[in-house]
Structures are given as C-alpha cells and as structure tokens.
C-alpha cells in the first residue's frame, strides 16, 4: 500500500504559488482576445496579501495656479494629450464620487472608479489590474501662484505578495513620471 507524508505548510504554500504561476502561463498561451479579463478573474479568486502592500508617496511643486492643475488632473477624457502611454480615457458621466471611467494603456483596458473628488483639493480613484488592486490619491495645495501636488498610490495583490521589487521600482518611476508630465503640461512647456 502506498502512503504519502503530509506536506509541511511552507512547502505547500510554495507548491500552491508554483501551481498558480503554471496555470497563469497556460491561460496566457491559450487565451482568447480578452485575456486580461480571464487573468483578473483568476487572480481575484486569491485573497490579497494585506501584510505586504506597496505604498508610494511623492510630491512636486508646479509653477501654475491650482485651477489649471486641477483641470488637467481631472480632465480624464483629455489625459492622452499630456500622459505618455495613455492612449484613451473616457469618463462615462460627470466628475463626482462613484463615477466610473475607462482607460486604455498599452494593450490593456481598465475600469476605474472615482472614490474622492473635492474641487481644487483632492482627487482619487481605484482600478484593478491583473494581480493588483491600485488606489490613487492626489492632493493639491495652493501656494500663491504655484501648486504643491502630493500623490499616494497604494497597491496590493498577488504579485505584491511575491515581493516583486522590480514592480515596485517600475511603479515608483511611473508615479514620478506622471508628476513630471503634469508639471510640464500645467506650466505650458
């Protein structure tokens, strides 16, 4: 008679992650056109590892009035004019909490939801990406004819649970780039 030894918890956890990665590779290889939705469904079945979220905080001073910075930041339908990589963005309704919008970046389409919108002060939204849930919070402070912009980005999900340091560096660089792009667009350069 054949018997097996119980697998230690650490080994079992590693086996589960390896199995999930192999499943992911199979899904990608045989995926239809809307593969990103399949991946989202696959990864959303697994709970977020809230012990290892990424939190990115950055700021910049923009030499433009808060009204101009606000109009660029919240002009979702026109993001493609000043944000590299955003091909298209579409706000379905008016700019308010609970409103949804879609963005196309690279080959991926994302559905986002606005969670905070205080005119000339704060703007925030959330979106799901394969293996990630990302929360964006932008805060504006008027400083005479300039504007101080503060960004917080919170991310958690399967890939964060793997402590993917390359993803962290990439996300930090992307936030810094968005701030630079907003500065250039606001200052009219």
N, C-alpha and C positions, 0 to 999 in steps of 0.2 A: 504494500500500500504506500502511496506517495503522499507525503505531508510537506507543508511549507512552513517556514518560520515566519512569525509576524514581522512586518517591515517596521523599523524604527520610524518615529514621527518625522525626523529631519529628512530621511531618505525618501519617505512617502511624499513629503512636500516637494522635494526636488523632482521626483518622478512625475508628479502632477503638473509642474511647470513645464517639464520637457514634453510631456504628452500634449499640453496645450499649445506649445510652440510648433510641434509637428502637425497638429490639427490646423493651426493657423496657416502653415505653409501649404497644406493640402487644399485649404479653402481658396487661397490666392491662386494656386496653379489651375484650379478647375472653376474659377469664379465667373459668373456672368458679368455683364457691363456694370451693374450696380453693386459691385463687390464691396464697396465701403459700407453699405448698409448691412451686409452679411457680417462683416467684421465687427461692426458696432454691436450687433445682436449677440455675437459670440462672446465678446469681451464684457458686455454689460451683464452677462449671467454671473460673472465672478465679482465678488464684493471688492470695493476699493480698499486699499491698504491705507487707512487714515493715519497710521503711525508714521508714514513717510511722504507727506505731501511736499510739493515744491512750492515755495513762496518766494516770488521775485518782487523786489521793491526798487524802483528807480525814479528819478526826478530830473527835471530840466527847467531852465528859465528861458522863456520865449519873449523876445522884444516885440510884442504885439498885444493889443488890448484883449481882455478876456472874451469880449463879444466875438471877435474874429476867430480866436482859438476854439471857442465853443461851437461856432457854426461849422468849422471844418471837422471837428471831432464827432459831432452829432449828425452831420450831413451824410448819412450812411449810403444813400444812393450815389454819392459822388466820391466815395473813398478811393475808387480806382484811379482818380485823377491825381492823387498825391501819395498813395501807398503802392509801392512796388510789390508785385506778387498777387495783389487782389485784382482779379480780372473783372469781377462783377459783384455788386451788393444790391440787395433790394429789400427795402422796408415795406412791409405789407400795409401798414396803417400809419397813423400819426405817431410822433415821438412821445412815448409815455411808458410808464412801468407796465410790464406784461405784454408789450408789443413784441411781435416776432419779426425776424428778418433772416434772409438767406445770403450767404456769401459763397463765392467761388474763388478758391485759391489753388493755383496749380491745377491738378486734375480732380480735386476734391470739392464737394459741395457740403456746406454746413448749415444747419438750422440753429439760430441763436435766439435767445430771449432776453429782453431788457429787464433788469431787476431793480435798477435805480436810475432816476432821472430828475435831478434838481437843477433847474435852469442856471447856467453860468457857474455852477459849483461842482456837481458830481454826475458822473455817467458810468453805468456799469451793465454788463451783460454776461451771459454764460453760454457755452457751447460744448457739444460733445464731439470728440474726435475718436478714431479707433484706439481704444486702450487708454483714453484720457477723458477727464471732465475738467474744463478750464473755466475759471471765473475771472473776469476782468473788472477792475475798479479804477476809474480815472477821476482825479480830483483837481479842480482848478482854483487857484488863489490869485486874485488881482493884486498887483504890486505897482501902483501908479499906471504907467503906460505899458507895463510888462505883465506877464502871466507866469506864475510858477505852476508847473504841471507835475503831479505825483501819480505814479502808476503802481498798482499792486496786481499781480497775477498769481492766482492760486491754481495749482494743478494737482490732480491725483488720479490714480488709476492703475491698471495692471503694469504698464511699463515703468511707472514711478516705483511700484513695489519691487521691481527688479533693480532699483537704484541705478538707472541708466544715466551716468554722468554726462555722456555726450548729449543726451536730450536736454539736460539742464543747461549746459553751455549754449546750445542752439536756441533755447527759449530765452535766455538772458540776452543773447545777441539780437534776437528778433524784437524784444521789447525796446532795447536801446536804439535799434534802427527805426522803429515806429516813432519814438520820441524825436529823433533827428529829422525824420520826414515831416512830422507835424510842425517842427520848428521852421524848417525851410519853407513849407507851404504857408505858414502863418506870417512869416517875415517877408514873403513875396520874392524869395530868391530862386 
